[in-house]
Amino acid sequence: MITGSRFGRIAAQVFMIVMTLAWITPILFALYVALRPIEDTNRSGYVSIAERLTFANFGNAWRQSEMWTFFLNSVYITVPAVILTLLLASSVAYVVARLNFKFNIAMLILFTAGNLLPQQVIITPLYRMYLAIPLPRFLADSGLLYNSYFGLIVINVSFQLGFCVFVLSNYMKTLPHEIDEAAIVDGASLWTRYWRLTMPLCRPALAALATLLTTWIYNDFFWAITLISTGNRRPITSALNNLQGQFVANQNMIAAAALIAAIPTLVVFVLLQKQFIRGLSLGATKA
């Protein structure tokens, strides 16, 4: 007879296996399509046994989409956006979590509420603002917030800030307050308590957020096609659009390009995997 706890474990394992298969199947199918020549799929269809497999689609996708240029664009946008988001979010989170004043809860609610606003709702006024706000030439060749790397960095930081403040503030609340009290007795300034004491203790949470932010910002497509008009300034997600013909699309090559574009996020996850898992399991070990 199966007990309730054993049944729960079996059901959980079955659920995880099903979800894993549901998650990995599209990736494996995309890899299968990317390895097939377009002539093969045109003749037999995508759901068929391939006559041969080749890496030619990967080379063609890399050359025809000028992917290296778009990859550098993504680096110019993603790296500063992630650093700025974590720096600003940790600063706000420290004030909310470690300092006592009347409006700390209201401030946290304000930052968190920003995540509830759909991007599409504000696109029209935001687009007009980007066309009206001037920037110095060293920040944008166009002289405007529109069609600039800086503009994409600003909008990504704005939309990711609330989530990061929420996560970091809740983690900082679990840190012993005696650390701050001892530092105050020793004469440590507010900046020292934040930068020298609290930030090192938040390393797992920062690593987890850095992994998520890199994935989200790097994979952004909506803001890239809306706020950038010059094709060679768009991030790598927009490079896939260069492989889309007016009447015919080579889906095999697009699948290959999509897999190439996903490699940097996989590298980031592998490098930060240990810290990322620690960050995700923080709440499981807290009393």
Backbone hydrogen bonds, N-H to C=O, Kabsch-Sander energy under -0.5 kcal/mol:
donor,donor_aa,acceptor,acceptor_aa,energy
3,T,1,M,-0.6
7,F,3,T,-2.6
8,G,4,G,-2.1
9,R,5,S,-1.9
10,I,6,R,-2.5
11,A,7,F,-2.8
12,A,8,G,-2.3
13,Q,9,R,-2.3
14,V,10,I,-2.7
15,F,11,A,-2.5
16,M,12,A,-2.4
17,I,13,Q,-2.3
18,V,14,V,-2.6
19,M,15,F,-2.6
20,T,16,M,-2.3
21,L,17,I,-2.4
22,A,18,V,-2.6
23,W,19,M,-1.8
24,I,20,T,-2.6
25,T,21,L,-2.3
27,I,23,W,-0.5
28,L,24,I,-2.5
29,F,25,T,-2.5
30,A,26,P,-2.4
31,L,27,I,-2.2
32,Y,28,L,-2.3
33,V,29,F,-2.6
34,A,30,A,-2.5
35,L,31,L,-1.4
36,R,33,V,-1.2
41,T,37,P,-1.6
42,N,38,I,-2.3
43,R,39,E,-1.6
44,S,40,D,-2.6
45,G,41,T,-2.3
48,S,46,Y,-1.5
54,T,35,L,-3.2
58,F,55,F,-0.7
59,G,55,F,-1.4
60,N,56,A,-2.6
61,A,57,N,-2.5
62,W,58,F,-2.1
63,R,59,G,-2.0
64,Q,60,N,-2.9
65,S,61,A,-1.7
66,E,63,R,-0.9
67,M,62,W,-1.4
69,T,66,E,-0.8
70,F,66,E,-1.3
71,F,67,M,-2.6
72,L,68,W,-2.1
73,N,69,T,-1.8
74,S,70,F,-2.1
75,V,71,F,-1.9
76,Y,72,L,-2.5
77,I,73,N,-1.4
78,T,74,S,-3.5
79,V,75,V,-1.7
81,A,77,I,-1.6
82,V,78,T,-2.7
83,I,79,V,-2.2
84,L,80,P,-2.7
85,T,81,A,-2.4
86,L,82,V,-2.3
87,L,83,I,-2.3
88,L,84,L,-2.8
89,A,85,T,-2.8
90,S,86,L,-2.2
91,S,87,L,-1.6
92,V,88,L,-2.4
93,A,89,A,-2.8
94,Y,90,S,-2.0
95,V,91,S,-1.8
96,V,92,V,-2.5
97,A,93,A,-2.8
98,R,94,Y,-2.7
99,L,94,Y,-0.5
99,L,95,V,-1.1
101,F,99,L,-0.7
104,N,101,F,-1.1
107,M,103,F,-2.3
108,L,104,N,-2.0
109,I,105,I,-2.5
110,L,106,A,-2.2
111,F,107,M,-2.2
112,T,108,L,-2.4
113,A,109,I,-2.6
114,G,110,L,-0.9
115,N,112,T,-1.5
116,L,113,A,-1.4
117,L,114,G,-0.9
121,V,118,P,-0.8
122,I,118,P,-0.7
122,I,119,Q,-0.8
123,I,120,Q,-0.6
126,L,122,I,-2.4
127,Y,123,I,-2.4
128,R,124,T,-1.9
129,M,125,P,-2.2
130,Y,126,L,-2.4
131,L,127,Y,-1.5
132,A,128,R,-1.0
132,A,129,M,-0.6
133,I,129,M,-2.0
135,L,143,G,-2.0
139,L,136,P,-1.7
140,A,136,P,-1.6
143,G,140,A,-0.9
145,L,130,Y,-0.6
145,L,133,I,-2.1
146,Y,130,Y,-1.7
147,N,227,L,-2.6
148,S,145,L,-0.7
150,F,139,L,-0.6
152,L,148,S,-1.4
153,I,149,Y,-2.4
154,V,150,F,-2.5
155,I,151,G,-2.0
156,N,152,L,-2.1
157,V,153,I,-2.4
158,S,154,V,-2.3
159,F,155,I,-1.9
160,Q,156,N,-1.6
161,L,157,V,-1.4
162,G,158,S,-0.5
164,C,160,Q,-1.7
165,V,161,L,-2.5
166,F,162,G,-2.2
167,V,163,F,-2.2
168,L,164,C,-2.7
169,S,165,V,-2.5
170,N,166,F,-1.7
171,Y,167,V,-1.9
172,M,168,L,-2.9
173,K,169,S,-1.5
174,T,171,Y,-1.3
175,L,172,M,-1.1
179,I,176,P,-1.2
180,D,176,P,-0.5
181,E,177,H,-2.2
182,A,178,E,-2.6
183,A,179,I,-1.9
184,I,180,D,-2.5
185,V,181,E,-2.0
186,D,182,A,-1.7
187,G,184,I,-1.4
188,A,183,A,-2.9
193,R,189,S,-2.3
194,Y,190,L,-1.9
195,W,191,W,-3.3
196,R,192,T,-2.0
197,L,192,T,-1.0
198,T,193,R,-2.0
199,M,194,Y,-2.1
201,L,197,L,-0.8
202,C,198,T,-1.1
202,C,199,M,-0.8
203,R,200,P,-1.1
206,L,202,C,-2.8
207,A,203,R,-2.6
208,A,204,P,-2.2
209,L,205,A,-2.4
210,A,206,L,-2.7
211,T,207,A,-2.0
212,L,208,A,-2.1
213,L,209,L,-3.2
214,T,210,A,-2.3
215,T,211,T,-1.8
216,W,212,L,-2.7
217,I,213,L,-3.0
218,Y,214,T,-2.0
219,N,215,T,-1.8
220,D,217,I,-1.1
225,I,221,F,-1.9
226,T,222,F,-1.1
227,L,223,W,-2.8
228,I,224,A,-0.7
231,G,229,S,-0.5
233,R,230,T,-1.6
234,R,231,G,-1.3
236,I,70,F,-0.6
238,S,235,P,-1.4
239,A,235,P,-0.5
239,A,236,I,-0.9
240,L,236,I,-0.7
241,N,238,S,-1.0
242,N,239,A,-1.3
243,L,240,L,-1.3
244,Q,241,N,-1.3
245,G,243,L,-0.7
245,G,248,V,-0.8
250,N,243,L,-0.7
251,Q,249,A,-1.3
254,I,250,N,-2.1
255,A,251,Q,-2.3
256,A,252,N,-1.8
257,A,253,M,-2.5
258,A,254,I,-2.4
259,L,255,A,-1.9
260,I,256,A,-2.1
261,A,257,A,-2.5
262,A,258,A,-1.1
263,I,259,L,-0.6
263,I,260,I,-1.2
266,L,262,A,-1.5
267,V,263,I,-2.2
268,V,264,P,-2.3
269,F,265,T,-2.1
270,V,266,L,-2.4
271,L,267,V,-2.4
272,L,268,V,-2.1
273,Q,270,V,-0.8
276,F,272,L,-3.0
277,I,273,Q,-2.6
278,R,274,K,-1.9
279,G,275,Q,-2.4
280,L,276,F,-2.1
281,S,277,I,-1.7
282,L,279,G,-0.9
285,T,281,S,-0.7
285,T,282,L,-1.0
286,K,283,G,-0.5
